[in-house]
Amino acid sequence: MDHATPAPAQPTTGPPLARERIVDVAYGLFARRGIRGVGVDEIIARSGVAKATFYRHFRSKDELAIAFLERRDRLWTTDAVVAEARRRGGGGESALLAIFDVFDEWFHREDFEACSFINVLVEMGPGHPLGRASIEYLARIRTHLAVLAREAGLRDPEGFARSWHILMKGSIVSATEGDPTAARLARQMAVWLIESHRAPPAP
């Protein structure tokens, strides 16, 4: 499984692909350096498009950053984490625990870049449009977790998803601090959380 930032698309002269080239380049830059650390001129230069072409597709850097977050949700949340956890665990409790197996591999990668939604939220603040968008994408993660909790027959799936998400986010922060074993520790706590939410046996 590959959590690495996708390589930018090869330059092409086809106008329909200009937007994708811009998003490809911005994806890698924003994921590694944040939003404020990347300028529009650099994105334009690396994309190989004219300034007029850039602004034809994106009215501002913030609008491009929204496209970045949308792609991050699809590539990271949906494909790299949820779909991969389901592939490994099948569903229910096993899929939930497999999330931390996926994280463990991710945390040991040299190109580990943490969670862009958390990064952008901290960088821009919850009152900024990008901060609000990040909050919405983080909420989507909890929706996926609640679905897995229901499949596992756990009590209070929404409450469980909130607690599980805290473990996920905490392990990411710990890995960012320099602890590559954080996912394994979080997985141990995750087992206890599952046990506390199992429905009691029928009388």
N, C-alpha and C positions, 0 to 999 in steps of 0.2 A: 504494500500500500504506500502511496506517495503523498506526503503532505507538503512537498516542496512547492514553492511558487512556480507556476507554469512558465515555461520559456516563452518569450515574446514571439509572436507570429513572424514569419519571414516577410520582409518588406515586399509589397506588391503595388502595382500602379492602379489596381482596380478600385474605383471609388467606393463600392459597397463594403470593402474590407477596411476602409480607413478607420471607421469607428471601432472595429474590433482591435486593430493595431494599437489605437490609443488606449483602450481599456487593458489590453495585454501588458503594455508598458507600465501603465499606472498601477496595475495590480501588484507587480513586483516591487515597485518603488514605495507605494503606500504601505504594503505589508511589512517592509523592512524598516522604513524610516518615518512612518507616520504621515499625516496629512500636511501639517505645517512645514515639515522638513523637505518637502518636494515642491518645486516651482513649476508653473505652467510651461515656461520656456524650456525647461529640461525635458518635460514630457513630450513637447512638440519636437524637440531635436531628436530624441531617442525613437520617436514614432516615425520620423521621416515624413511628416505631413506639414503642410503650410499652416500658418497661424489661422488663416481664414477657414481652412478645413476643420481645424480644432473647434473653433467657435461656431461653426455650422452644426456640429454634433453636440457640443456642450457649451452652455452659456457661461459657465463658471467652473472653477476647480471643485467647488462644493458639489455641483451637479455630477461631475465625473466621479467624485468620491462616493456618491450615492450608488452609482453603477458598480463601483468597486465593492461596496458592502453587499450589494445584491449578488454579485458573482461569488463573493466569499461565502455567503450563505449557501449557495448551491454547491460549490466545490468542497467546502470544508464541513459545514454542518450536515448537509443532506448526503453527500457522496462519501466523503472521507471518514466521517464519524458514524452517523446513524446507519447508513447502508452497509458499511464495513462491519459494524458491530452486529448487525442482523446476519450478515453472511457468516460471521464466525460463531455467533451464539445461537442463531436460529430465531429466537424471539423470547419475550418475557424476561425472567430473571437472568438467564444466560446472556442475552443480548445486552442487558443493562451492565452486567459485570464486564462484558467484552469491551465496553467503552474505555475502561481503564487499561485494558490490554493494548488497545489502539493508542491511547495516550502514552503508555510506557514506551512504545516504539517511537512515537513522535518526540517525546522529551529527550530521547537519546540521539536524535538527528543533529548533525552539525548545523543545519540550516533552520533549526527550531526558531520560530518567530512569534510565539505566544498567540493569544487570541486577538484578532484585529478588532472585534467588537468591543472588548474590554479596553484595548489600547486607545481606540478612537473616542470612546466614552470618557476616559480619563483625560485625554489630550484636549478634547473640545468642550467637555462639560455637558451635563444633562439638559441644559437649556438651549444648547445649540442644535440646529436641525440635524447635524450629523450625530450628535450625542443622542438625540431622540430616536433617530433611525437605528442606532446601535442598540438602544434599549429594546426596541421592537424586535430586532433580530435575536437578541438574547431571550426574549419571551418565546420566540418560535422554538428555540431549543427546548424550553420547558414543555412546550406542547408535544414535541416528539417524545420526551421522557414520560409524560403522562400517558401517552398511548402505550408505550412499553409496559408501564406499571399496570394499566388495565389488562393488557394481555397476560400479565403474570398473576392477575387476580389479587393485587395488593390493595389494601385499604387506603382511602383518601389519596387517589392518584395525583391530584393537583398539589396537595400538600407534600406528598412524597417527592414530586418533581422539583419543587422548590428546594427541599433539603438536598436532593441528589445533585442539583445544579450548583449548590454551594460547595459540595465536595469537588465537583469538576473545576469550578473557577478557582477554588483554593489550591488545587493541585497544579493548575497552570501558573498561578502566581508563584508558588514554591519552586516550580521548575525554572521560572524566569529568574528567581533569586539564585539559582545555581544548583538545585537539588534534582538530579535526573531520576531519582527513585520515588519522587512524590506520587506518581500514579499508583505504585504498588502499595504505599501506605494508605492512600485514599481508597483503594480497592478493599483493604481490610475493614475500614470503617463502613464502606458501602455494604458489605455483607451484614454487618450489624443493623444497618438502616433497613435493609430488606427484611430481616427477621422481625424487626419492630413493626413492620407494616403488613405482615402476612395476616390474612383473614383467619380468625379462630375457626377451628374445625366445627362442622355442623353437629349439634347435639344428637 
